[in-house]
Amino acid sequence: MSLPRFIGYYLLYTAILAGIATALPYIFPDVNLLATKFWLIFGFLSVLTFIAYILAFIGIKRNPETGILAIMGSIAVKMIFSMVFVLIYSLNHKGKDLVFIFNFFSLYLLFTFFEIYGLLRNLRHQNK
């Protein structure tokens, strides 16, 4: 998958996720499904995923034989920055916030699945 094509799909995917997140309070008005800083979490993870993909994409294009190392490195960088984000959030917000945990990890997994799918499509084209 080329970089402009990934960017188009990524923006569409992010817009769909944002639309779903915007619709959830209207669909379930009596349930608190979004954390107070949901859009901060959403923005952080969307930008972090985009940067991680760009790093892996550059690593794959620079040296295709070590493309897997580039993918693993970008995932590790994303995980470290995410853990720092969770640490800072939990230090600033005392108490147990189950909604934050649900929001953060569901967004983290959704963005990571999309990133890995795009990267694996790049590797599949190299094997042909």
N, C-alpha and C positions, 0 to 999 in steps of 0.2 A: 504494500500500500504506500503510495507516495505521500509526501508530507502535506501538500495542499489538500489531498483527498482526506487524509486523517483529520486535518483541522476542520474541514466541512462536516464530517461525520461527528467529530467530537463536539462541535458547537451545537449540532442538532441533538445529540445525546444529552448534553448539559441542559439545553432548553427543555427537553422532555422531562428530565428529572426536576427541573425548577418548576415546571407546570404542574407536575404531580404534587410537589411539595406545597405549592400555592393552593391547590385544590383540596388537600387533605383537611384543613380546618373547616372548610365549607361542607365537605362530605360527612365528617364526624365532628359536629360542633360541640358536643359535650365531653369529648376526650382530648386531653392535652397530648398531642402527638409530636409537636415540635418544641425543641429546646428554646430557651429565651434568646440565645445567640446562634440560632440555626443558620442564618445567612452568612455569618462569619465562618462557621464550620464548612458550609457549602462552598464558599469562595476560596477558603484555604485549601480544601481538598481538590477542588477543580484546578486551581493554579498549580498546586504541587504535582498533580497527576500529569498535567500538560508538560511541566518542566522535566519530570521523570521520563516521559515518552521521548521528548526531544533529546535528552542525554543518551538514552538507549538507541535511538534512531541514528544519532551521529556515531556512536560506537559500532553499530552494525555496519554502517556504510564505510567507516574508516578501515575496519579490518573484519571482514565477514567471518573469519575462522574463530574469532573470539567474541562473536555476537552474543552468545549465551552469557558470557561474563559481563558484558555491558548491560544486558537485561537484568541480571541478578544484582549488579551494582546499583542500577537505578531503583529497583525495588527496595534494596537495603536503605538507600538514601531517603526514599519516601517513607519507609517505616520509622527511621530514626527521627525525621522531622515530625512525623505524626505523634510519636511518643512524647516528644518535647512539647508539642501543642497540648496534648492531653494533660501532661504534668503542669504546665502553666495554667490551663483552665481549672484543673482541680485545686491548685493552690489558691486561685483567686475566688473560687466558688466553694465555700465550705458546705459540707453535707453530701448526702448521697443523691445523685441526680441520675436516675435510671433512664429518663428521657434523653439526656445528653449521650449516655452510653449507647443507647439504641440508635440514635441519629448518627453519631459519629461512625460507629462500626458498619452500619448499613451503607452509608455513603462511601466509606473507605472501600468496602468490598465491591460496590457497584462500579466505582471509578477504576479500581484495580482490575476487575474483570474486563472492562472495556480496553484498558491499556494493554493488558496481556493479549487480548484478542487481536488488536492492531499489530503488536509486535510479532506474534506468531504468524500472522499473514505475511509479514516481511520475510520471515525465515522460510516459509513454505515456498515463496517464489524463488529463493536462492537455491533450493534443492532441485528444482526442475531444470 
